[in-house]
């Protein structure tokens, strides 16, 4: 029995079976030249959250531009069965200043931001490490279809962050004494973490729902101070202004 006949039999017996999304070939026109030039491209693809017949492809990479680097992403939606492109978007990830090769994930959440529009989330992570400190950041971009075959990024949210010291010398040398090394300041730096949770709020302008992010900020004491862990909560609200989400 041919594989096509087997698949047809499976669908006949169970019409609700869901097959995984395959990597679409049309994305090679974007990422193949990058890979050929030695650029590291992180790629992911999966079923679009909340959709049975649509898949999402996401890629991210960094490029050198004069005296600094830029972080880019390419996002596309495509039909699961025909593997044809529905809509796409290539854009620069904002608010990035330093990083190593980024990674990308397609958020499994279906963001119902409008009765007629469902957004999906793209999470891009990057980091930086020196001899004295390290940084890990993650950003959530909300994407939804615009007019025609175009996707639009309507909100970029810092969703997770960590800043931590590195390279602390021996604690005995840093707790006092005349020959205290200058690097002892590393032992006094605290680790700061931020974690965010996205909530869909009430409907406002043009039927679009507010987007709320609840942030938990945690400060972990240094190796010398050993103060109790500190936590604080904050909330940010974003509202549709007719074209995108803006801070309230």
N, C-alpha and C positions, 0 to 999 in steps of 0.2 A: 504494500500500500504506500502511495506517495505521501510526502510530508504535507502537501496541500490537502489531501483527502483526510489525513489524520486530524488536521486543524479544523476542517469543516465538520468532522464528526464530533469533535470536542465542543464546538460552538452549538451544534444541534442538540447535544445532550445537556449542555449547560450554557445557555445564552448569556449568563452574567459573568463568565470568566473574563478576567482582565489580564492582558499580556503586557509585559514590560516594554518600555520605550527603547528603541534602538537609536544609536547615534546617527543623525541625518548627514548625508553626504554633502548637501549644499553649503555646510559651514566651512568646508575645506577652502572655499574661495577667500575666506577671511583668515583662518588660522594656519593654513598650510604655508603661506609665504613667511609668516612669523616664525614658525618652527624651522623652516629651511634656513633662516638667518641666525638661528641659535637662540631665539627667544623662548623662554620657558612659559608654556601656556597650560594653565590648569582648567580642565573641562569636566562638566557634569551634565547629565541629562536624566530626566525622570518625567513621570506623568504630571501634568499640571494639577495642582491641588484643586479639588472640587470639580474637575472635568474628566469625563470618561474617555473622550476621543482625542484629546489634545495633549501634546507633550511640550516640555520646556527644555531648551538647551542653553547652557550658560558657560562662558569662558572668561578668564581674566589673565592679564599679563602686565608687565611693566616695560616701559620704553624710555630710553634716554632722550632728553630734549635739552640741548645746549648744556647748561650748568646744573640741571636738575632732572629728576625722573618723574614720569607720570604713570598713573595706574589706570588701565583701561579695562572695560568689560564689553563683551558682545552677548546679547540675549536674543533668543528667537523662540517663537512658538511654531509648532508644526503638527500636522495631522498624524495620528498614530498609525493609521492603516496605509495611507498613500505616501507618507514621509515627505509631504510637500510643505514648504514654508507658508505660514499664515501671516506673521508679522515679525519684525525684528527691530533691534536698537543697538547702536554702538555708541558708547559714551565714556567720558572720563569720570572716574570715581572722585568725588570731591573730598576735601578736608584731609588729604593724605600728605604728609611731609617727609616721612622716612620709613623704609620698610625693606624687608627681603622679599623673595618671590612670594606673591600672594596665593591664597587658596580661595576657592569659591564653593558655595553650597546653595542648593535650591530649598528654601524653607518649605516644610510640609504643610504649613498653615494656609487655609483658604481665607483671605482677607476680604470679607463682604463689605466693601466701603460704600456701596450704592445698590439700590434694588436691581439695577440693570448692569452693574459693573462689579466684577470680582478681580481683585488685585492678587498678585503673588509676590513673594519676597525672595530677594537674592541677598545672601550673606557673604560678604567678602572680608577675609581676615588677613592681616599682615603684622609684621613686627620689626623690631630693631634691637640689636644687642651690641653693647660696647663692653669694655673691660670694667666699667663701673656701674652700669645699670641696664635694664632690659625693659622693653615695652611690647605688649601684645594688644592689638586693637581689632575689633570686629564691628562692621557697619551693616545695617539692614537697609536695603533699598526696596521701596514698594514700586512695582511695575504693573501697569495695566494698558490694554489696547487703546490707542488713539484712533483718529480717523484713518481709514485705508489700511495699508499693510505696515503700520508703524506702531511700535510700542513706546511708552512714555514712562520715564522715571518721575514720580510725583512727590517722593519724600525720601530723604536720606537720613537715617537715624544712627548715631553711635549707640550700639546695643550692649557691647561688652568691652572692658578695658582693664589692663593690669600694668602697673608701673612698679618695678621691684629693683632693689639694689643688688649689685654683684661684687665679688672680690673683697669681702670683708677679711682683714687680717686677723691674727689671733686675738681673742677677746682679752686675754691677760695684758697684752701690750696696750690695749685701748681703754682700759678702765682707770688709767692714771699713770703717774710716773713722769719723769723728766724727758724721757726719750720716746714720747708718744708719736707714732708715725702719722704723717699728714693724711694718709689714706683711712685713718680711723673714722673720718666723717662718714664713710660708707656704712659703718656699723650703726650709725645713728639715724640713717634714713629709714623711713617707714615704707611698707608696701601698701599701695593704694589700689583698690579694685572697685570697678563699677559694673553692675549687672542690671539689664533692663528687661522689662516685660511689656509687650504691646497689647493694648486693649482697644477694641472698637467701641466708640462712644455713641452718643445719640445722634440722630439725623439733624442736619442744620441746612446750610445753603444748598439749594438745588437738589436736595435729597441725599447729599453726601454726608457720611457719618464722620464725626470727629475721630481723630486718632490720638490715643492717650498712651504715654509711656511712663511707667512707674520705675524709678531708678533706686537701686540700693547701693549706697557708697560705703565701703568697708575700709577701715584703716587698721593695719596690723602693725604692732609695735616693732621697733628696731631690736637688734640683738642686745643692745646695752640697756635701753630704757625699760623694756618688758612691761609697758603699760597695758591695761586691758584693751581688748579689741573694741574699736568704736564703729558704730553703724549709724547711718542717717538715711532718711527716705526723702525723695523729692518726686514731683510729678510735673510732666510737661504735656501740654495739649496743643494739637495742630488742627487747623480748620481749613476747609476748602475755600479758595478765594476766586474760583472760576477757572483757574488753570492748573493750580498746584496746591499743596498743603503748606501753610505758613504757621509760624508760632503765634500762639495767643498770649 
